[in-house]
Amino acid sequence: MTAFAPAVRDAMTALRDLFEITPLQRNDLLSQRYGADIWIKREDLTPVRSYKLRGAFNAMRKIRSARPEMRSFVCASAGNHAQGMAYACRHFGVEGTIFMPVTTPQQKIDKTRMFGGSNVEIVLTGDYFDQTLAAAQAFCTRQGALFLSPFDDADVIEGQATVAAEIMDQLGQAPDLVIVPVGGGGLSAGLTRYFAEAAPRTGLRYVEPEGGKSLAAAVAAGEPVTLSQVDSFVDGAAVARLGDLTFKALAAAEPAHVLAAPENRICGTMLEMLNVEGIVLEPAGALAIDALKDLRDEIRGRTVVCVASGGNFDFERLPEVKERSMRFEGVKKYFILRLPQRPGALREFLSLLGPDDDVARFEYLKKSARNFGSVLLGIETKQPENFTALLARLEAASFVLRDITHDESLAEILI
């Protein structure tokens, strides 16, 4: 082994001053479903409910060791990195200034303040993260503070790699396959480097959200590239550009080993983990488990570890998660219905609904007098095939509908 794996193990030992090793749990439900030995590494059970504390702690530990006079740290984050740095600042008794967008939910602000206590000052600035980041970096220049990157930092990567060292110790052997979520690449780079040294036969599969495929883009281009657009739903992994340092560790990844999980499908995984297993996961935390659906043939009979990277989920988002899941499963659809403006037309339409069809949304979009009115119609049912029968009955009765379920532009405005 070269220097990386021993350094990771040193970091893992130091981490025990903060929290006990996070559980590695065999999951019977998933193991039976996929015919494999499937384990979940529960990073949602750290004190800050994500793995981010590992990297922030390790970077701060090493900086303080080399430069004990350094007592001022800065980061820009609206989520798990902010909470991890706040916790580390309180542990080391240093000052932290955490820049967060003005649009950050109050719950995340309160949790960051709780973890950091009097050691942390929170600065709300900028409507978008790029503006927040620029303000944080300008502050560092003015104040001589040290900016702590969420992923593109050697010591942060080393800290995140402690997840891999713990997996090896807990399992008592090298797993056949490890599935790891990817955002900026700190966690995936750390695991890649550690397993390459300590267990080179262990395979890795990387999974990122469909709307934020920064690793896939970087592997294809041979260098990090900035995505022109990112879907922010999987906020813990919705990163427009992979880190330069993290890419060095991930550049050799085979394109076929970089998976993309649809945002709406992830919602179904979150709901199943919550309702069946009692595990609360944020969207990024469910990425690795969701990717099992794409690896069904590859993992049969093998020992597989899924890294559940975080559980900072705001339950106010639960209705949206359920909605997205139903749309992915095909049991909820939205239409624009062209409804004749004549007596009995609505009654006739309702009579065509099946016994399992439920009108979840009915809203007139055009209220001016005319022969036909446009109606925003949402329908829920129990089986996707029910829609085939319903649409056939409506067409036979000369009702005209336009399916807008997957029309992102209209859905953003109307749904």
C-alpha positions as CSV (number, residue, x, y, z in Angstrom):
1,M,0.0,0.0,0.0
2,T,1.1,3.6,-0.7
3,A,0.6,6.4,1.7
4,F,-3.1,7.0,1.2
5,A,-4.7,4.0,2.9
6,P,-2.6,4.3,6.1
7,A,-3.4,8.0,6.3
8,V,-7.1,7.1,5.9
9,R,-6.9,4.7,8.8
10,D,-5.2,7.4,10.9
11,A,-8.1,9.7,10.1
12,M,-10.6,7.0,11.0
13,T,-9.0,6.5,14.4
14,A,-9.1,10.3,15.0
15,L,-12.8,10.4,14.0
16,R,-13.7,8.2,17.0
17,D,-13.3,11.4,19.1
18,L,-16.5,12.6,17.4
19,F,-18.7,9.6,16.9
20,E,-18.9,5.9,16.8
21,I,-18.5,3.9,13.6
22,T,-21.6,4.2,11.5
23,P,-23.5,0.9,11.1
24,L,-23.1,-1.5,8.2
25,Q,-26.4,-3.3,8.0
26,R,-27.4,-6.3,5.9
27,N,-30.7,-5.6,4.3
28,D,-32.9,-8.7,3.9
29,L,-35.5,-7.0,1.7
30,L,-33.0,-5.9,-0.9
31,S,-30.9,-9.1,-0.6
32,Q,-34.0,-11.3,-1.3
33,R,-35.2,-9.1,-4.1
34,Y,-31.9,-9.1,-6.0
35,G,-30.5,-12.5,-5.0
36,A,-27.4,-10.9,-3.5
37,D,-25.8,-10.2,-0.2
38,I,-26.7,-6.5,0.1
39,W,-25.4,-4.2,2.9
40,I,-26.2,-0.5,3.6
41,K,-23.5,1.8,5.0
42,R,-25.6,4.1,7.2
43,E,-23.9,7.5,6.8
44,D,-27.3,9.0,7.6
45,L,-26.5,8.1,11.2
46,T,-23.6,10.4,11.8
47,P,-24.2,13.2,14.3
48,V,-25.0,15.5,11.3
49,R,-26.8,12.8,9.4
50,S,-24.3,12.7,6.5
51,Y,-20.8,11.7,5.7
52,K,-19.7,15.3,5.2
53,L,-18.6,15.6,8.8
54,R,-15.7,13.2,8.0
55,G,-14.0,15.4,5.4
56,A,-14.6,18.6,7.3
57,F,-13.2,17.2,10.5
58,N,-10.1,15.6,8.8
59,A,-9.3,18.8,6.9
60,M,-9.6,20.9,10.0
61,R,-7.6,18.4,12.1
62,K,-4.7,18.4,9.7
63,I,-4.7,22.2,9.2
64,R,-4.7,22.8,12.9
65,S,-1.9,20.3,13.3
66,A,0.3,22.1,10.7
67,R,-0.8,25.6,11.5
68,P,-2.2,25.8,15.1
69,E,-2.5,29.5,14.8
70,M,-5.3,29.1,12.2
71,R,-8.6,29.7,13.9
72,S,-10.9,31.0,11.2
73,F,-12.6,28.8,8.6
74,V,-15.1,29.6,5.9
75,C,-17.4,27.6,3.7
76,A,-20.2,28.2,1.3
77,S,-23.0,25.6,1.5
78,A,-26.7,25.3,1.9
79,G,-26.7,21.7,3.2
80,N,-24.6,18.9,4.6
81,H,-21.2,20.5,4.3
82,A,-22.3,23.5,6.3
83,Q,-23.5,21.3,9.1
84,G,-20.4,19.2,9.0
85,M,-18.1,22.2,9.2
86,A,-20.2,23.7,12.0
87,Y,-19.9,20.6,14.1
88,A,-16.1,20.4,13.5
89,C,-15.7,24.1,14.4
90,R,-17.3,23.5,17.7
91,H,-15.2,20.4,18.3
92,F,-11.9,22.2,17.7
93,G,-13.0,25.5,19.3
94,V,-12.4,27.6,16.2
95,E,-14.4,30.2,14.4
96,G,-16.4,29.4,11.4
97,T,-18.2,31.6,9.0
98,I,-20.7,29.8,6.9
99,F,-22.2,31.5,3.8
100,M,-25.6,30.3,2.8
101,P,-28.0,31.5,0.0
102,V,-30.8,33.7,1.2
103,T,-33.2,31.0,-0.2
104,T,-31.9,28.3,2.2
105,P,-34.7,26.7,4.1
106,Q,-34.9,27.8,7.7
107,Q,-34.6,24.2,8.9
108,K,-31.1,23.9,7.5
109,I,-30.1,27.3,8.9
110,D,-31.3,26.3,12.3
111,K,-29.5,22.9,12.3
112,T,-26.2,24.5,11.2
113,R,-26.5,27.0,14.0
114,M,-27.3,24.2,16.5
115,F,-24.3,22.2,15.5
116,G,-21.9,25.1,15.6
117,G,-23.2,27.0,18.5
118,S,-21.4,30.2,19.4
119,N,-18.4,29.1,17.3
120,V,-20.2,29.7,14.0
121,E,-21.6,32.8,12.3
122,I,-24.1,32.3,9.4
123,V,-24.1,34.8,6.6
124,L,-27.1,34.7,4.3
125,T,-26.3,36.2,0.9
126,G,-27.1,35.7,-2.8
127,D,-30.1,34.1,-4.4
128,Y,-28.0,31.5,-6.1
129,F,-25.1,29.4,-4.9
130,D,-22.6,30.9,-7.3
131,Q,-23.3,34.3,-5.7
132,T,-22.9,32.8,-2.2
133,L,-19.6,31.1,-3.2
134,A,-18.2,34.4,-4.6
135,A,-19.1,36.2,-1.4
136,A,-17.4,33.5,0.8
137,Q,-14.2,33.6,-1.3
138,A,-14.1,37.4,-1.2
139,F,-14.5,37.3,2.6
140,C,-11.5,34.8,2.9
141,T,-9.4,37.3,0.9
142,R,-10.3,40.2,3.1
143,Q,-10.1,38.4,6.5
144,G,-7.3,36.0,5.8
145,A,-9.6,33.0,6.7
146,L,-9.2,29.6,5.2
147,F,-11.8,28.3,2.7
148,L,-12.9,24.7,3.3
149,S,-14.0,23.1,0.1
150,P,-16.9,20.6,0.3
151,F,-15.1,18.1,-2.0
152,D,-12.1,19.4,-4.0
153,D,-9.5,19.2,-1.2
154,A,-7.0,16.4,-0.6
155,D,-7.7,16.2,3.2
156,V,-11.5,16.3,2.6
157,I,-11.1,13.4,0.2
158,E,-9.0,11.5,2.7
159,G,-11.6,12.0,5.4
160,Q,-14.4,10.8,3.2
161,A,-12.4,7.7,2.4
162,T,-12.8,6.6,6.1
163,V,-16.2,5.2,4.9
164,A,-14.3,2.6,2.9
165,A,-11.9,1.7,5.8
166,E,-14.9,1.1,8.1
167,I,-16.7,-1.0,5.5
168,M,-13.6,-3.3,5.3
169,D,-13.4,-3.6,9.0
170,Q,-17.1,-4.2,9.6
171,L,-17.5,-6.7,6.7
172,G,-14.4,-8.6,7.7
173,Q,-13.5,-8.9,4.0
174,A,-13.5,-6.9,0.8
175,P,-17.0,-6.6,-0.8
176,D,-17.4,-7.6,-4.4
177,L,-19.0,-4.3,-5.3
178,V,-19.5,-0.9,-3.7
179,I,-22.2,1.5,-5.0
180,V,-21.4,5.1,-4.2
181,P,-23.3,8.4,-5.0
182,V,-21.5,11.2,-6.8
183,G,-21.9,14.9,-6.5
184,G,-18.7,16.9,-6.5
185,G,-16.8,13.6,-6.2
186,G,-15.2,13.8,-2.7
187,L,-16.8,10.6,-1.4
188,S,-16.4,8.7,-4.6
189,A,-12.8,9.8,-5.0
190,G,-11.9,8.8,-1.5
191,L,-13.5,5.3,-1.8
192,T,-11.9,4.8,-5.2
193,R,-8.4,5.5,-4.0
194,Y,-8.8,3.5,-0.8
195,F,-10.2,0.3,-2.5
196,A,-7.6,0.6,-5.3
197,E,-4.9,0.2,-2.6
198,A,-6.5,-2.0,0.1
199,A,-8.9,-4.2,-2.0
200,P,-8.1,-3.8,-5.7
201,R,-10.6,-6.6,-6.7
202,T,-13.5,-4.6,-5.3
203,G,-15.5,-3.0,-8.0
204,L,-17.1,0.4,-7.8
205,R,-20.2,1.7,-9.5
206,Y,-20.9,5.4,-9.4
207,V,-24.4,6.8,-9.5
208,E,-25.4,10.4,-10.0
209,P,-28.8,12.0,-10.6
210,E,-30.1,12.1,-14.2
211,G,-30.3,15.8,-14.0
212,G,-26.7,16.3,-12.8
213,K,-24.4,13.9,-14.6
214,S,-21.1,15.8,-14.0
215,L,-19.0,12.7,-13.7
216,A,-20.3,11.1,-16.9
217,A,-19.6,14.4,-18.7
218,A,-16.1,14.6,-17.3
219,V,-15.3,11.0,-18.2
220,A,-16.5,11.6,-21.7
221,A,-14.6,14.8,-22.1
222,G,-11.4,13.7,-20.3
223,E,-11.6,16.6,-18.0
224,P,-14.2,18.3,-15.7
225,V,-16.8,20.3,-17.6
226,T,-19.5,22.6,-16.3
227,L,-23.0,21.4,-17.0
228,S,-25.2,24.1,-18.6
229,Q,-28.2,23.0,-16.5
230,V,-28.7,21.0,-13.3
231,D,-31.9,19.6,-11.8
232,S,-31.7,20.7,-8.1
233,F,-34.1,18.1,-6.7
234,V,-31.3,15.8,-5.6
235,D,-29.7,18.7,-3.8
236,G,-27.0,16.7,-2.1
237,A,-25.6,15.6,-5.4
238,A,-26.7,18.2,-7.9
239,V,-23.3,19.6,-8.8
240,A,-22.6,21.3,-12.1
241,R,-18.9,20.6,-12.2
242,L,-16.8,17.8,-10.7
243,G,-13.8,18.9,-8.7
244,D,-10.3,18.9,-10.3
245,L,-8.8,16.8,-7.6
246,T,-11.7,14.4,-7.4
247,F,-11.6,13.9,-11.2
248,K,-7.9,12.8,-11.0
249,A,-9.1,9.8,-8.8
250,L,-12.2,9.1,-11.0
251,A,-10.8,9.8,-14.5
252,A,-10.2,6.0,-15.2
253,A,-13.8,5.1,-14.4
254,E,-15.4,3.1,-17.2
255,P,-18.4,5.0,-18.7
256,A,-20.5,1.9,-18.3
257,H,-19.8,2.0,-14.5
258,V,-21.2,5.6,-14.2
259,L,-25.0,5.3,-13.7
260,A,-27.7,7.9,-13.8
261,A,-30.8,7.6,-11.6
262,P,-34.0,9.4,-12.7
263,E,-35.1,11.9,-10.0
264,N,-38.7,10.6,-9.9
265,R,-37.5,7.0,-9.6
266,I,-35.3,7.9,-6.6
267,C,-38.5,9.1,-4.9
268,G,-39.9,5.6,-5.0
269,T,-36.8,4.3,-3.4
270,M,-37.0,7.0,-0.6
271,L,-40.6,6.1,0.1
272,E,-39.9,2.3,0.2
273,M,-37.0,2.8,2.6
274,L,-39.2,5.0,4.8
275,N,-42.4,3.0,4.8
276,V,-40.9,-0.5,4.8
277,E,-37.5,-0.2,6.5
278,G,-38.0,2.9,8.6
279,I,-34.9,4.6,7.1
280,V,-35.2,8.3,6.4
281,L,-33.0,9.2,3.4
282,E,-32.6,12.5,1.5
283,P,-32.6,12.1,-2.3
284,A,-28.8,11.9,-2.6
285,G,-28.8,9.4,0.2
286,A,-31.1,7.1,-1.8
287,L,-29.0,7.2,-5.0
288,A,-26.9,4.0,-4.3
289,I,-29.9,1.9,-3.3
290,D,-31.9,3.1,-6.3
291,A,-29.1,2.1,-8.6
292,L,-29.6,-1.6,-7.7
293,K,-32.5,-1.5,-10.2
294,D,-30.0,-1.0,-13.0
295,L,-27.5,-3.6,-11.7
296,R,-29.9,-6.5,-11.1
297,D,-28.1,-8.9,-13.5
298,E,-24.6,-7.9,-12.4
299,I,-25.0,-8.2,-8.7
300,R,-26.7,-11.6,-8.3
301,G,-24.9,-13.8,-5.9
302,R,-22.4,-11.1,-5.0
303,T,-21.6,-9.1,-1.8
304,V,-22.7,-5.5,-2.4
305,V,-22.4,-2.4,-0.2
306,C,-24.6,0.6,-0.9
307,V,-23.5,3.9,0.7
308,A,-26.5,5.7,2.1
309,S,-24.8,9.1,2.1
310,G,-27.3,11.2,4.1
311,G,-30.7,11.6,5.8
312,N,-31.2,15.3,6.1
313,F,-34.7,15.2,4.6
314,D,-37.3,17.9,5.3
315,F,-40.7,16.2,5.6
316,E,-42.4,19.2,4.1
317,R,-41.0,17.7,0.8
318,L,-42.8,14.4,1.3
319,P,-45.9,15.3,-0.8
320,E,-43.6,16.2,-3.7
321,V,-41.7,13.0,-3.2
322,K,-44.9,10.9,-3.3
323,E,-46.1,12.9,-6.4
324,R,-42.9,12.3,-8.3
325,S,-42.9,8.6,-7.4
326,M,-46.5,8.1,-8.6
327,R,-45.7,9.9,-11.9
328,F,-42.6,7.7,-12.5
329,E,-44.7,4.5,-11.7
330,G,-47.3,5.7,-14.2
331,V,-50.2,5.7,-11.7
332,K,-50.6,9.5,-11.8
333,K,-51.0,11.6,-14.9
334,Y,-51.8,15.2,-15.8
335,F,-53.8,16.2,-18.8
336,I,-55.2,19.3,-20.5
337,L,-58.9,18.4,-21.1
338,R,-60.9,20.1,-23.8
339,L,-64.3,20.1,-22.2
340,P,-67.4,21.1,-24.2
341,Q,-69.3,23.9,-22.6
342,R,-72.7,22.3,-22.6
343,P,-75.0,20.9,-19.9
344,G,-74.1,17.4,-18.9
345,A,-70.6,17.4,-20.4
346,L,-68.9,17.1,-17.0
347,R,-71.3,14.4,-15.9
348,E,-70.6,12.4,-19.1
349,F,-66.8,12.8,-18.6
350,L,-67.0,11.6,-15.0
351,S,-69.1,8.5,-16.0
352,L,-66.2,7.3,-18.1
353,L,-63.8,7.0,-15.2
354,G,-63.0,3.5,-14.1
355,P,-63.5,2.1,-10.5
356,D,-59.9,2.7,-9.6
357,D,-59.6,6.2,-11.2
358,D,-59.6,9.2,-8.9
359,V,-59.7,12.9,-9.9
360,A,-56.9,14.5,-7.9
361,R,-56.9,17.9,-9.7
362,F,-59.6,19.7,-11.7
363,E,-59.1,23.3,-12.5
364,Y,-60.5,25.5,-15.3
365,L,-57.7,27.3,-17.1
366,K,-59.9,29.4,-19.3
367,K,-63.0,30.9,-17.8
368,S,-64.1,33.2,-20.6
369,A,-67.2,32.3,-22.5
370,R,-66.5,29.9,-25.4
371,N,-67.6,26.6,-26.9
372,F,-64.9,24.6,-25.2
373,G,-63.0,25.2,-21.9
374,S,-59.5,24.0,-21.0
375,V,-59.2,22.0,-17.8
376,L,-56.1,21.0,-15.9
377,L,-56.9,17.4,-14.9
378,G,-54.9,15.2,-12.6
379,I,-55.9,11.6,-12.3
380,E,-54.6,8.9,-9.9
381,T,-55.2,5.2,-10.4
382,K,-53.9,1.8,-9.1
383,Q,-52.4,0.3,-12.2
384,P,-50.7,2.1,-15.1
385,E,-52.7,0.0,-17.7
386,N,-55.9,1.7,-16.4
387,F,-54.9,4.8,-18.3
388,T,-54.9,2.9,-21.6
389,A,-58.5,1.8,-21.0
390,L,-59.6,5.3,-19.8
391,L,-58.0,7.1,-22.8
392,A,-59.7,4.7,-25.2
393,R,-63.1,5.4,-23.6
394,L,-62.6,9.1,-23.7
395,E,-61.5,9.0,-27.3
396,A,-64.6,7.0,-28.2
397,A,-66.7,9.7,-26.6
398,S,-64.9,12.4,-28.5
399,F,-63.2,14.0,-25.5
400,V,-59.8,15.5,-26.4
401,L,-56.9,15.3,-23.9
402,R,-53.3,16.3,-24.0
403,D,-51.0,14.4,-21.7
404,I,-48.6,16.9,-20.0
405,T,-47.2,14.6,-17.3
406,H,-43.7,14.7,-18.7
407,D,-43.9,18.2,-20.3
408,E,-41.4,20.0,-18.1
409,S,-42.2,23.4,-19.3
410,L,-46.0,23.1,-18.7
411,A,-45.6,21.1,-15.5
412,E,-43.4,23.8,-14.0
413,I,-46.1,26.4,-14.6
414,L,-49.3,24.4,-14.0
415,I,-48.4,21.5,-11.7
